[in-house]
């Protein structure tokens, strides 16, 4: 859902974060397109409160202050429809072009098509968010609607689950508390999220889980530092059985960016690698369809 992986928002007014101004809240329709996660969201203010604008601040201070005042009364509602194009393509190829899909098999259970389309458990979702919002600004740059932070509560629903590039009929419900932010400035971008939630399934062979996840994406076109913290992304999630608290799945994804030469602003080659390690998430007929270890590969070019 919109706080997954790919960018799957939450925060509250931080008037004291730094010097700030405000703008009036109003209904708005916004779109985001991405090969792994695309969405359309409709923002609805629940009060007459204004949206604070805050200047860019130190990354560690932003995290600290968001977490200090994490729970506030909802002041905004977001209704979002999301789709996951590449995971849907993986299912389509396996179902309708099995010979093409099978050509991607490298060895054993490793399939290159699955590796490039892995990472999402559902092809689409409908989400409802209730919380608060701020907008990040930087002196001398135009204000972008995407430069926002959010904190609040998220409910998502869907009727399909993906197992090994195969759709499974499953009415599911996901409930989350989350804090998330996105900063997109001239030569630098930063996004992050922290979430705690539960996912419930109608299908009897899919285990209900509680989970914790964190994500940080960073890019600085002017940075020449060789570091896994600079120009690097990390996405980690751990899932426990809702009833027994046994560990049933972990996923880790790490992505590294190399800024383009010759001063090409915000252009970079990216290569990401990760894995999903499963332990008894499925039972019955689905147990034999799922692989205990699944590789994730995502090369791309950012511009």
C-alpha positions in Angstrom: 0.0 0.0 0.0 1.1 3.6 -0.2 3.5 3.2 2.6 5.2 0.1 1.3 7.8 -0.3 -0.2 8.5 1.8 -2.7 7.6 5.1 -1.1 4.9 2.1 0.6 3.6 8.7 4.5 2.7 10.0 8.0 3.7 13.0 10.3 2.2 15.8 12.4 2.6 19.6 12.5 6.2 20.5 13.7 5.9 24.2 14.1 8.7 24.1 16.5 11.0 22.0 14.2 12.5 25.2 12.8 11.3 28.6 11.4 8.0 28.0 9.6 5.1 29.4 7.7 1.7 27.9 7.0 -0.6 27.3 4.0 -4.3 26.5 4.0 -5.3 22.9 3.7 -7.5 22.0 0.8 -8.7 18.9 -1.1 -6.3 17.7 -3.8 -5.8 14.8 -6.1 -2.2 13.6 -6.6 -0.5 10.9 -8.7 2.8 9.0 -8.4 4.1 6.6 -11.1 6.7 4.0 -10.4 7.4 0.6 -12.0 7.0 -1.1 -8.7 4.4 1.1 -7.0 2.1 3.6 -8.6 -0.8 5.3 -7.0 -3.5 8.0 -7.1 -4.4 9.7 -3.8 -7.1 12.2 -2.8 -6.3 14.4 0.2 -9.2 15.6 2.4 -8.7 18.0 5.3 -10.7 17.0 8.4 -10.3 20.4 10.2 -9.7 24.0 9.2 -6.2 23.7 10.5 -3.4 25.0 8.2 -0.5 22.9 6.9 2.8 24.0 8.4 5.7 24.6 6.1 9.1 23.9 7.8 12.6 24.5 6.5 14.9 21.6 5.9 16.6 20.4 9.1 19.2 17.9 10.2 18.1 14.4 9.4 18.7 13.0 12.9 16.8 15.9 14.4 13.8 15.3 12.1 13.6 11.6 13.1 13.9 12.5 16.8 11.2 15.2 16.8 8.8 13.1 14.7 9.0 10.2 17.2 8.7 12.5 20.2 5.2 13.7 19.1 4.1 10.6 17.2 0.5 10.4 18.3 -1.8 13.3 17.5 -5.5 13.6 16.6 -6.1 13.0 12.8 -6.3 16.3 10.8 -6.2 14.8 7.3 -7.7 11.9 5.4 -6.2 10.3 2.3 -8.0 7.8 0.1 -5.6 6.0 -2.2 -5.7 3.4 -5.0 -2.4 1.8 -5.7 -1.1 -0.8 -8.2 2.2 -2.6 -8.4 3.0 -2.9 -12.2 6.1 -5.1 -12.2 4.7 -7.6 -9.7 1.6 -7.8 -11.9 3.8 -8.3 -15.0 5.5 -11.2 -13.3 2.2 -12.9 -12.7 1.1 -12.2 -16.3 4.2 -13.7 -17.8 4.0 -16.8 -15.7 0.3 -17.4 -16.4 0.1 -16.4 -20.1 3.6 -16.9 -21.4 5.0 -19.8 -19.4 7.8 -20.6 -21.9 9.1 -17.1 -21.7 8.9 -17.2 -17.9 10.7 -20.5 -17.7 13.6 -19.1 -19.8 14.4 -17.0 -16.8 15.3 -20.0 -14.7 18.9 -19.9 -13.8 19.2 -22.8 -11.4 17.0 -24.7 -9.0 14.2 -22.4 -7.8 15.9 -19.2 -8.9 14.1 -17.4 -11.7 15.4 -14.0 -12.9 11.8 -12.8 -13.8 10.7 -13.5 -10.2 13.8 -11.8 -8.9 13.0 -8.6 -10.8 9.3 -8.6 -9.9 9.5 -9.7 -6.3 8.9 -7.6 -3.2 5.1 -7.0 -3.0 2.5 -9.4 -1.6 -0.4 -7.9 -3.6 -1.0 -6.5 -7.1 -3.2 -3.6 -5.9 -4.8 -2.1 -2.9 -7.3 0.5 -1.6 -6.0 2.5 1.4 -7.4 5.0 3.9 -5.1 7.2 6.0 -6.0 9.4 8.9 -3.4 11.6 10.5 -1.5 14.9 10.2 0.8 16.4 7.6 3.5 19.0 7.2 5.3 20.3 4.1 9.1 20.6 3.8 10.6 23.7 2.1 14.1 25.0 1.3 15.0 28.7 0.9 15.5 29.6 -2.7 13.7 26.6 -4.1 10.1 26.2 -5.3 7.7 24.5 -3.0 6.8 21.0 -4.1 3.7 19.2 -3.0 5.7 15.9 -2.7 7.9 17.4 0.0 5.7 16.2 2.9 5.8 14.4 6.2 2.9 12.4 7.7 2.1 10.6 10.9 -1.1 8.6 11.6 -3.1 5.5 11.0 -3.5 3.5 7.8 -6.1 0.8 6.8 -5.7 -1.1 3.5 -7.7 -3.8 1.8 -7.5 -6.0 -1.2 -8.7 -9.3 -2.6 -5.5 -10.9 -4.1 -2.3 -12.2 -2.6 0.9 -13.0 -4.7 2.8 -16.3 -4.0 5.6 -17.1 -6.3 4.3 -14.9 -9.1 0.8 -16.5 -8.8 -2.4 -14.8 -7.7 -4.3 -16.3 -4.7 -7.9 -15.3 -3.9 -7.6 -13.7 -0.5 -9.6 -10.9 1.1 -7.1 -9.2 3.4 -7.0 -6.3 5.8 -3.9 -4.4 6.9 -3.8 -1.9 9.8 -0.8 0.3 10.5 0.6 3.1 12.6 3.3 4.9 10.6 5.5 7.9 10.4 6.9 8.8 7.0 8.5 11.8 5.1 9.8 12.8 1.7 12.2 15.6 0.9 13.0 16.3 -2.8 15.3 19.3 -3.2 17.5 20.5 -6.1 20.5 18.2 -5.6 19.3 16.0 -2.7 16.4 13.7 -1.9 15.6 11.9 1.3 12.7 9.7 2.3 12.0 7.5 5.3 9.3 5.5 7.1 8.8 3.6 10.3 5.7 1.4 10.7 4.1 -1.1 13.0 1.0 -3.0 12.0 -0.9 -6.2 11.5 -2.1 -8.0 8.4 -5.1 -10.3 8.5 -6.1 -12.9 5.8 -9.3 -14.6 4.9 -7.5 -17.4 3.2 -6.9 -20.2 5.8 -3.5 -21.1 4.5 -2.0 -17.6 4.9 -0.8 -16.8 8.4 -2.0 -13.6 10.1 1.0 -11.5 11.1 2.1 -8.5 13.2 5.2 -6.7 11.8 7.7 -3.9 12.2 9.3 -2.2 9.2 11.8 0.6 8.5 13.0 2.3 5.4 15.5 5.0 4.5 16.4 6.3 1.0 19.1 8.9 0.4 20.6 10.6 -2.6 23.0 13.6 -2.7 24.2 14.4 -6.2 27.1 16.5 -4.8 28.4 13.8 -2.5 31.6 12.0 -3.4 31.8 10.1 -0.2 32.3 6.3 -0.5 29.9 5.1 2.1 26.9 2.7 2.5 25.1 5.5 4.4 25.5 8.2 1.8 23.6 7.6 -1.5 22.2 4.4 -0.2 18.8 2.9 0.6 17.7 0.2 3.1 14.4 -1.4 3.6 13.9 -4.0 6.4 10.7 -5.8 7.6 10.2 -8.5 10.2 6.9 -10.5 10.6 5.7 -12.6 13.5 2.8 -15.0 13.8 -0.1 -13.0 15.3 -1.1 -15.8 17.7 2.2 -17.4 18.7 4.7 -14.5 18.0 6.9 -17.0 16.2 9.2 -15.5 13.5 7.8 -16.3 10.1 9.4 -13.9 7.6 12.1 -11.4 7.2 13.0 -9.2 4.2 16.0 -7.0 3.6 16.7 -4.8 0.6 19.8 -2.6 0.1 20.2 -0.2 -2.8 23.4 1.8 -3.7 23.5 4.9 -6.0 26.4 6.2 -8.0 25.9 9.9 -9.1 26.4 10.5 -12.8 29.6 12.3 -13.8 29.9 15.8 -15.4 27.6 17.4 -12.8 24.4 15.8 -14.1 22.0 16.9 -11.4 20.2 14.1 -9.5 21.1 11.5 -12.1 22.6 8.2 -10.9 23.0 4.5 -11.6 21.3 2.4 -9.0 21.7 -1.3 -8.1 19.7 -2.9 -5.4 19.8 -6.5 -4.0 17.8 -8.1 -1.3 16.1 -11.2 -0.1 12.9 -12.6 1.5 13.5 -15.3 4.0 10.3 -17.2 4.9 9.6 -19.6 7.7 6.1 -21.2 7.8 4.2 -18.2 6.5 2.0 -20.5 4.4 0.4 -23.9 5.2 -1.7 -26.4 3.3 -1.7 -26.2 -0.5 0.2 -22.9 -0.5 3.2 -24.3 1.4 4.4 -26.2 -1.6 4.0 -23.1 -3.9 6.2 -20.8 -1.9 10.0 -20.7 -1.8 11.7 -20.3 1.6 14.3 -18.0 0.0 13.5 -15.4 -2.7 16.1 -13.1 -4.3 15.3 -9.5 -5.2 17.3 -7.6 -7.9 16.5 -4.0 -9.0 19.0 -2.2 -11.3 17.8 1.2 -12.5 18.9 4.7 -13.6 17.7 7.7 -11.6 17.2 11.0 -13.4 
